[in-house]
Amino acid sequence: MKKIVLLLIILSSLLPIYSQEIAKKITVSGKIIDASTSNPIQYATISFKKDSILVGTTSDKKGNFSLDIFPDVYTIKAKFLSYDTYTLNKKSIVETTDLGTIVLFYNSEKLDEIELTAQQQLFEFKINKKIYRSSEDVINKGSNALEVLNNTPSVTIDDNGIVRMRGTEATVLIDGKPLFGLDNGTDFLSSLPSNNIDKVELITQSAKYSAEGGGILNIITKKNKTQGLSGSIDIHGGIPEKNGGSIFLNKSSEKFNLFSTISFNNEKKIKYTDINQTHFNDSNSISSSFEENRKDKNQKNSFLFNIGSDFYLNDKNTLTTSFLINTHNKNFNSNINLDDFDSDKILNRSVKRNVNDADNILKIETLLNYTTHFNTKGQKLSFDFKYATTISDNEANIIENTITPTSQAIVQKVDKDQNLDDYLFQLDYTLPFTEEKELELGLKSTFRTYKNGYDVSQFDNNSENFVTIEGFTDIVKYNENVHAAYAQYTATHNNFSYTLGLRSEHTYVTIGTNEIDKKSKNYIDFFPSASFGYEFKNESYLSLNYSRSINRPEIYHINPFISFTDERYQSVGNPELDPYYTNYIELLYDMSFDKLFITSSIYSTYAENQFLRILKNAGQNDAGLEIFNQTTINSGNKLSSGIDVDITYTPYKGIRLNTYVSPYYEETKKAKNNNYNISNTVLYAEASVLITLFNDVKFVAQHYYQSPIIDGLAKYKSINFTNFALSTPFLKKKVILTFKVSDAFNTKNYSTHTLEASSNTNRNVSYKRQFSIALTYDFKQGDKKRKSRSKETSKDELEDKNDIKM
């Protein structure tokens, strides 16, 4: 009898488990969106908990989620990085249920709780873009926008400040708008503090954004996050000098949002250049040789002030304005030692040349945006106007002392005044047909007017005045008008999505020193783009992208003025330079596992009549010594093919390992009578480790490697360097102290070997190692009440909409 009772007790205890096992699962679905924008949130976590049982999933790129569970009563939670958790307690789910729309509210204070231990926290992937959350990466503390871009995987910045993505020159945008200014906007990027940057979007070329460059880098600034006062303060210093500070403030309410940035920086870069050159005669014998040792001390003071506002006129109309002033005071000093030898290595001439180049740059920029939303969700019309003027007053004083064979002094002066005006008019319209289909249309016009007046003079001892050197004074005028129209259609069918676009541009360019020699170019181009993507059930993602782009000459490419800093190597612009076109295709595959995230791609680009940097023998100077001009021409067809692999592994909490590897092959044919044809197999790689220690102290080590490269001008040797960063929080993680060492082992050298223009040249460029320390304080004050402007509903009303109707 006891055995029968015991058996009945055991069977009764197993019955609920057995009944659950044989019960049929039901499907629970829904959508997760951002409260302030109504945009879907990707990778949000939705969990269902019953006693010790916990199941869950993540939302897709449209914010949708779906999960099969057993009928029961659950506690439901929806979470995402930097958002308040949505909780629904004791919800009975007994049949297939649609939870509807779950709204999450952003909370900037949650940023202090972030553990950088997963790839999704630093990167987000969409059909045509990759998002780098730069504000959450400790390596960017106390830096500027240019350094943030340089820390972005697959992005490099060369010695001339040119930003490249996967080896090709990229187009840089600020909040979706073009970056105006001299020097490709490099000066402005070096003034924009990193604490004003939220994230960087790496966008595959598409009809919507731009037809220029081999890719698009869109810097998204911080603003309009929560109601109340928020912001950050940054103070930093360094050796060599990298001193300054910045303040970013944001005041938001239901009717308006005000934002402002003030930044000041004092920076010095010390650069060393060594050149050894051998000259050959017609019989290929050594005729002479030359050595140059140069030290540059580049001192720069910059100031940036920006103020802007968003006015929410009503629930459908927003007016945005901003005003910016950016100044740069540069004092670049170059000390150059030049020694010339005959064929027997006997010193013929020794010269010491000192160049003091002072440049005062003022940039003023204003922006106006008006956006209206229609009754149909997602339908909107946006108008943008942007104007920027940049003025540069440049004066260089040159003193050249000849020591051998006879003592002699020459004093020269270079005056250069530049003025650049940029105008932007842009109209964008979004028309959704359904939640899965939409059409985007747009018009865009940019006007660029550039004027450069220059004069090179030499001190005449007889008249005791500076006399203009013949042929080296003039006024160059350049005008560029580009009118564009685009259409882009996006659709989603279950797990398959695609985007088709077409952009047309009409370009009119004039350049000349006067009306007589003015040259003009007038052309119309079409730029198609397409993206196809498929999301698998295991959350891996496959996409195929194609685009055609244009690379227009920049001002420094075409400006005929000659730089006199280095007497032997003078940079010369080419007014005859034409744009060239590139076709780009990419196959991308992303895979996500518990502790491992992998994104990989195979890509290929092809460009005809590209820009080719060449070295030309420009004759001899007064002393009978060789002078060389560096200039750019249209020549050569370039094919590049490569692989990108980005792997992030989090083996344990507090440890994150990341590796980015990009091997590629490039080949140039038909380059200047085939004399500049090249073929390369190049490896670019980055590796980093982030270790979170006690009390949230973080240590980061980064290493960069680039194998040797051959281009039309030179052979570049491999590049190796390592950066370190250590950060520790204070005052409840609101204050972060960061110490960084750039090029810790002093191995970052740019070494080139050139064999052309009847000369053999070895050049080595290096910079002094940088130590820096930064103190960053993030704060938020004011009411935590939040409101969805898109629907003009309170938080309570939105939460009521989340209730499940059974």
N, C-alpha and C positions, 0 to 999 in steps of 0.2 A: 504494500500500500504506500509506504514512504517513497518507494522508487517511482510509483505512478505520479504522486503529487509533485515530486522533484522534477519529473519529466514535463508535467504540465506547466510548472513555473518557468522552466527554461524555454519551452515553446512559446509561451505568452510574451516573454521578454524579447524573443526574436521576431515576433509577428510584425511589429511596426517597421523593423528594418527590412523584413522580407517584402512587406506591402509597398514600401518605398522603392525597393529595387524593381518590383514588377510594375510600378506606376509609370505612366507615360509622361515623358518630359513635355513641357510647354515652352513657348518662345516669348521672351520679353524684349521689347525694342523701344527705341526712343531717340531723342536728339539732344545734344548739349551745345549751348550757345553762350556767347559773351553778353552780359547785361547791357553794357554801354554801346555796343556796336551791332548787336544781333548777328555777328559773324559766327560761323560754326567753330568749335574748338576741337582740334585734332589731338589724338593721344590722351584725351581725358580718361580717367579711370572710373568705371561704374562697378560697384561691388554689391553683392547680396549675401547677408550673413544671417545664419540661423544656428544658435548655440555655437558649437565648435566648427560648423561647416561654413566655409567661406569660398564663394566663387565670384568671378568677375571677368571683365573684358575691357577694351579700350575703344574709343570712338575713332571713326575713320576720318578722311580728309573733309567730309561734309558734316562732321559732328555726329553722324548716325552710329548707333550701336545695336547689336542683336545678340542674344544669349539664350541657350536652352537650359532650363532649370526644372526641378521637381516642384509640383504645387506645394506651397507652404506659406508660413508667415515670416517675412524677412525684414531686417533693417537694411535700408538701401542708402548708399553713399556715393556721391559723385565728386571727384576731386580733380584738380589740375594745378600745376605749378603757379604760385602767386595768387591763387583765387581762394575765396572762402569755400569751405566744404558744404555741399548741399546734403542734408540728411532727412530721410523719411522713415520714421520708426514704425515697427509692427504693421507692415503692409501685407495684407492677405492677397496672395496671388494664386488663383486656382485654375485659371485658364489663360490661353494666349492673350497677352496684354501689350498695348501700346502706351508707354508712360508719357507720351507727348513730348513737349519741349521742356528741358531742364535748364534753368538759367543760373549761371555762375557769376559771382561778383568779384571783380579784381580788388586785391588788397596789397598795396605796395609794401606793407610791413612784412608780408610773408616772404619777401625777398631775403630777409635776414636769416630765414630758416632753411634756405636752399642748401642741399648737399650736392655738390657737383660730382656725382658718381654715376651718372647715366648719360648716354649719348643724346637722348631726347632733350636733356636739360640745356645742352649747348647748341644742338642742331635740330632743325625741323625740316622735313622734306615734303615738297609738293610737286605737282605735275611738271612745272616749268621753273622751279626755283628751289634753292637751298638757303635756309635761314640760319645765320650764325648769331647766337645770342651773346654778343660781345660784352654786354654790361655784366654778365654773370661769370666772366672769365677773369681770374685774378691777375693774369699776366698783363691786362690792359689798364690796371689801376695807375693813375698818375701819368697817363700817356696822352697822345692826341689822335686825331682821326687817321692820319697817315700811318701811324704805328699800329692802329687797330686793323687797318687794311692789310698791313704787312704780316700781322698775326693770324689772318684769315687763311685757312687751308686753300690751296690751289691759287693763291694770290701772291705775287711778288712785286717788289718795287726796285727798279734798277738804280744805278748810281746817278742817273739824271732825273730821278723822281718820277719816271713813267710807270704807271700802274698797269700790270699785266695779269691776265687770268688765263692759266694753261698756256703760257708762252705768247699770247697775243695781247695787244694793247686793248684795255677795257675802257668802257664808258662809265664814268662815276656820276651818280645822281645823289642829290640830297632831298629826301622825302619825295622822291619821284620826279624832281625837277633838275634840269641840267646844271652842271657846275660851271659858272662863268668865271673868267679872270685870266690873267697872264700866266704863263708857265703851267698850263693845264690845270689851274686851280690848286697846285701843290702848296702854295703859300697859305691859302685859306685852310686847307686840310691840316696843315701843321699848327694852325691857330685854334682849331675846333677841339675843345677838350673831350677826352673819352667819357667823362661823367655826364656829358650831354648826349651820348649815343646809346640807344636802346639795343639795336641789332643791325646786322648787315645782311642784305638779301643778295645772293648770287643768282642772277636771273639768266636763264637761257634766252638768247636773242629771239625776240618776237616782234610782230608787227606793231603791237601796242606801244612799247616803250621807246624804242629808238632803232634806227638802221645803222648806227655807227658802232665801230669796234667789234671785237671778237667775243664780247660778253658784257653784261651790265652788272655793276655793283651799286646797289641802292642803299645808302646810309639812312636809317630811320632814327630820327632824334626823339628824345624823351619829351612827352607832354601829354596832357589830357588823360591822366590815368584815374585819379580819384578826386572827389570833392575835398576842398580844404587846401591848406598850404603844404607843399612838399618841395623837395629839392635836395641838393647836395653841395658840399664845399670841398674843394681839393687844394692842397698845398703840397708842392713838391720841390725838390732840389737835387742837384747832381754834380758829378765830376767826370769830365769837363762840364762847364756850366750848363745846367738844365734846370733853371729856377723859375718859379712862377706859381700861379694859383688861379682858381676859377670858382665861380659861384653860378649854380643853376637853380632857378626858382620857378615854381609852377603854382598858380593860384586858380582853383577851379570851383565853379558853382553851377547851379542849374541853368543860368542865363549866359555865362561867359567863362572863358578860360584864358588866363594871362600867363605868358612864359617869357623868361629873360635869361640871357647868359652874359656874363662878364668874365673875360679871361685875359691874363697877362703872362707873357713868357719871355725869359732871357735865356738864349741858347748859344753855345759855342761848339762847333765841330772842328776838330783838328784832322786834317787830311794830309797824307804823305804820298807823293808820286815820284817814282824813279823810272827814267827812260834811258834805254841804251839802243842806239841806232847805228847801223852800218850801211854806207852808201856804196853802190856798184856802178862801174862805168859800162860802156856799150859792150865791152869784151867780157863782162861779168866778173871783173876783178875789183877788189876793194879799192875805192878811190878816197874815202875818208870815213870818219866815224864821229859820233856825237853822243854826249851824256848830259842828262838833265836831272837835277834833284830839286824837288819843289815841295814846299810846306805851305799849306793853306790854313789860315785861322779864320773861320767863317762865323762871325758874331752877328746874331740877329735878335732884335727886340720886336715883339709883336703884341698888338692889343686888339681885342675883339669885343664888340658890344652888340647884342642882338635883343630886340624886344618884339613881341608879337602877341596877337590875341585871336581867339575864336569867339565870335558872337553868335549865339543861338537865337536867331530872330524869332523862330517858332519851332514846332516839332519837325518841320520839313526843310527849313532854310538856315544855312550857316554861312557867315561871312568871316574870312580869315585874312588878317593883315600882318605884315612883319617888316621890320626895318633893321638894317645891319650896317655897322661900320667896322672895317678891318684895316689896321695900319701895320706896316712893316718898316723897320729901320735897320737896314743891312750895312754892315761894315766888313767886307771881305778883304783880307790882307794876304797877299801871296809873295813869298820870297823864293826866287828861282835862281839856281846856279846853272849856267850853261857852259860846257866845255867842248871845243871842237878839236879834233885830231886829224892828222894827215894819214896816209895809207900805212905809214910805219908806226902809228900810234904816238906820234910826237905832238904835243900840245901846240896848236896854232893860235887859239883864241879862247879867252876865259872872260865870262860876263856874269855880273850879278844884277838881277832885274827885280825891282820891287814894285808891286802893283797894289794900290789902295783903292778899292772899288766900293763906293758908297751909293746906296740906292734907297730912296724914300718912296714907298708905295702906299697909296690910299685907295681903298675899295669901298664904295657905297652901293647898297643893294636894297631894293624894296620889292615886296611881293603882295599880290592881291588875289584871293581865291573866293569864288562864290559857288556854293553847292546847294542844289535843291533836290529833294526827294519827292517822288510822286506817290500816288496812292498804292500802286502796285509795288509789292515788296521787292527791293533790289533795283528798281528803276530810278535812275538819277541822272542829273545833268550838272557838269562841273566846268567852270571857266577859270582860267589862270592868266594873270599878267605878271611878268617879272622883268625888272630893269636893273642893270648893274653897270656902273662905270668904274674903271680902274685907271689910275694915273700913276705913272712911274717917272721919277726925276732921278736920273742916274749920272754920276760923274766919277770917272776913273782917272787917277793920277799915276803916271808911270815914270819911274826913274831907272835908267839903265846905265850902269857903270862898267865900262870895259877896262879890265885889269891887264890883260895880255892881248896883243903885243905892246900896245901903248895905252896909257891912261886916257880915258875919254868918257864924258858924261852926256847923256841924252835925256831930255825931259819932254814927255808927251802928255797929252790930256785928251780924254774921250768924253764928250757930252752926248747923252742920249735921252730924249724925252719921248715917252710912249703914252698913248691914250687909247683905251679900248672901251667901246660902248656895246652892250648886249641887250637885246630886247627879246622877250618871249611872249607869244599869244597862243593859248592852247584851249581847246574845247573838247570835252570828253562826254560821251553819252552811253549809258548802259541800259539795255532793253532786255529784261528777262521774259522768255516765252512761257517757261515752266520753271520749277525749282531746279530742273536738271539741264535746262538749255537757256543760253543767253547770247545776245549780240552786243558787241562793243564797237562804237564808232567814234572817230576823232579827227580833229584838224589841228595842225600845229605850224606856227611860223616863227622862225628865229632870224634876227637881223644882227649882224656883227659889223662894226665899223672900227678899223684900227688905223692909227697914224703913228709913225715913228720918224722923228727928226734927229739926225745924228751928225756929229762933226768931230773929226780927229785932227788934232793940231800938235805942232811941235814947237818948243821954245827956240826962238831965234836970238842968238847972242848979240847980233849986230843991232837989231831993232829993239831988243829986250821985250819982245812980245811973242805971244803964241801965234803961229802962222798955220793956217789950214793946210793939211797935206793934200795934194792934188788927187782928186778922184775919191776922197773919203769924206764927203759931206753931201747930204741930200735929205729929202723928205719922202718917205715911202707911205703910200696909202693902200689899204686893203679893205674891200667890202665883200661880205658874204651874206646872201639871202637864201634861206631854205624854207620851202613851203611843203608841208606833208599832209597826207590824208591816209587814214587806216581803217580797216574793218577786221574784226576778229570774232569768230564764232566758237563757243565752247559748249560741249554737250557731254552728258554722262548717261550711260546705259548699264545699270547694275554695277559691275566692277570695272567696266570699260569706260574710259573717258578720252576725249580728244579736243584739240584746239586747232583751228585753221585760221590763218591770217594773211592779209595782203596790205602792204604799205607802199605808197607812191610818193616820191619826192622830186620836187623841181628845184634845182640849184642854179644860182646866178652869182658869179664871182668876178671881181675886177681887182687888178693890182697894177701899180705903177708909181713912178716918181713924179710924173706930170701927165697931163692929158695927151701928150704926143706919144709917149711910149707905153701908155696904159694898155694892158692886156685883159681880155674878158673871156669867160667860159660859161656856157649855158647848156645844161643837160637835164634830162628827165630819166629817173630810174624807178624800177619796181622791185620790191623786196618781199617775197613770199616766206611764210613760216608755218610750221606744222608740228604738233606734239600729239602722240598717241600713248595712252597709259593703261595698264591693267593691274588691278590689285588682287592678289591671290588670297585665299582664305587664311593662310598662315601669316597674313599682314605683310608679306613681301610685295615689292612693287617693281614693275617693269615698264619702261617708257622709251619711246623712240622720238627724237627731236631733229628737225631740220630748219635751217635758216640761211638767208643770204644777207650780207651786211656790206657796208661801205666804210672805208678808212679815208677820211679827208685830210689833206695836209694841215698841220697846225701852223701857227704863226711863225714859230721858230724854224719850221721846215723851209719856209719860203722867203723869210726876211733876208734880203741881200746884204745886210750890214755884216761886216767882219768883226769878230771879237779880237781885241788886241792884247788880252791878258797874257797869252802865250805867243811870243813872236813867231815861233816855229810851227805851231799847230793852231791854225786859225779856222774857226767855224764859219761857214758861208751858207746862206740860204739859197734856195733854188726857186725863183718865181715861176718857172715852167712846170713845176711839179703837178701831176694829175692825181686824182683819187684812184684807189684800186678797190677791188671787190673780192669778197671771200664767201665761199660756200662751206657750211658747217653741218655735220651730221653726227649724232650721238645716240648710243644705246646705253640706257641706264638701268641698273638693277640694285634694289635695296633689300636687305634681309635683316630681320630683327629677331633676336633670341632673348633668353632671360637675362644674361649678363654680357651679351655680345651684340654689337650693331655693325653691319657692314654695308657700305654703299660703294658701288663700283660702276665704271662706265668704260665704253670703248668709243673713241671719237676720231674724226678725221676732218681736216680742213684743207681747202685748196684755194689759192689766191693767184691771180695773174697780174703781171706788171706791178709788182709790189714795190714798197719803198726799200731802196738799197743804199746803205751808207758806205761811201767810198772815200778813198784818200787820193788826192791829186797833187802832183808836183806843180807848185805855183811859181817856180823860178827861183831866183836868188835875191837875198837882201843886199843892202849897200856893201856889206862885207864879203859878198860873193858866196854866201852860205845858203843851203837848201831851205826852202819854205814849203810847207804842205798845207793844203786846204782840205778840210773835211766837209763834205756836202752830201745831199740826198738826191737820188735820181729814181726814175721809174725803170726797173729792170728786173727780169727774172720771174719765173712761175714757181710758187712754193707749195709743196705738199707736206702736211704734217699728220701723223697718225699716232695715237697713243692710248694708254690705259690709265685710268684713275682708280685707285683703291683706297678707301678711308675706313679704317678699322678702329673701333673703340671697344675695349674689354674692361669690365669691372669685376675682377675676381673676388674682391671683398669690399665691404663697406668702408669707404675712406680711401680707396685706391682706384685710380682710373688711368688706364694705359691707352694711348692713342698713337696710331701710325698712319701717315698719309704717304703713299708711294705713287709716283707718276712717271713711268718710263714712256718715252715717245721717240719716234723716228721722224726726221724732217729732211727734205730734199729740195734743193733749188736748182732749176734748169734754165737755160737760155738767159743767163745773167751777164750782161755786158760782154757780148761776144764769147760767152761761155767761160770767161776768165774768173768769174765769181761763183761758178757752180760749186755746190757743196752737198754733202750728205752727212747726217749726224744720227747717232743713237745716244740719247741723253736720258739720264736718270735724275729725277728730282725727288727728294724724300724729306719728310719731317717725322720726328718721333718726340713724344712728350709723355711725362708721367706726373700725375698730381696725387700727392699723398696728404690726407687730412690727419693731422696729429691731435694731441690732446688740446682741449679748450678751443677746438675749431681752427687751430693753426694750420695753414696750408703751405706746402712746398711744391714748387713746379720746376721741372727741368725740361728744356726744349733743345733739340739738336736739329740742325739743318744741313743738308748735303745736296750739292749739285755737281754732276759729273762734267767733264770738259765739253765745251760747245765750240763749233766752228760756224761763223757766219761769213758774209761777203767781205768783211773788213779784217777780221782777226780770228785767232784761236784763243778761246778763253779757257784758262785752267780751272780745275775743280775748286769748289767753295765749300768750306767746312766751318761751322761756328756753333757755339752753345750759349744759351741764355738761362739764367736762373732767377727765380722769384720766391720770396718768402713773405707771407702775410699773416697778420694776427689781429683779431678783433678786440675791441674794447667797448665798454658802456653798452652792454646788452647787444653787441654786434652792430651797433649803429656807427661806430668809428673803426676803420680798418687802416692799419699801418702796413705798408708794403715796401719791401726792399728788393731792388732788381739789379742784376748785373748783365749787361749786354755784351756779347762776344767775350765771355768769361776767360777764355784761354788765349785771347788775342790772335785768333787764327783766320779772321775774316779778311781775306785779301782778294783783290780783283786783279788777276794777272793775265795779260794778253800777249800774243805773239802775232805780228803782222809781217807779211812778205808781199809787198806790192810797191808801186811807184818807185821802182829801182832802189828799194831800201829794205832792210831787215830790222824790225823794231820790236823790242821787248819792253813792255810797260807793266808796272806793278803799282796798284793803288790800295792804300789801307787807311783805316780810321783808328783813332785812339779809343781804347776801351772805355765804356760808359758805366758809371755807378750812379744809381738814383734811389731816392727814398720819397715816398708819397704818403700823405695822410688824407683819408677820404671820410667825410661825415655825411651820412644820409639821414634825412629827417622828414617827418610828416606831422602836421598839426591840423587841427580842425575837425569838423563833423565827419563822422564815418558814414553818414547817410549817403546812399548812392541812388542814382536815378537813370533810367533808360531813356535818353532823349529821343531815340528812334520811335518809341511807342508812347512816351510821356505817361508812364505808369510808375507807381511806387514799388518798392521792393515787396511789400506785402501783397500787392495786386499781382505781381509777377509770380510770387510763390503760390498764390491761389491757382494760377494757371498750371502749376506743376502737379496739382492734385490729380490723382488717377480716378477717372470716372469708370466705375465697374458696371 
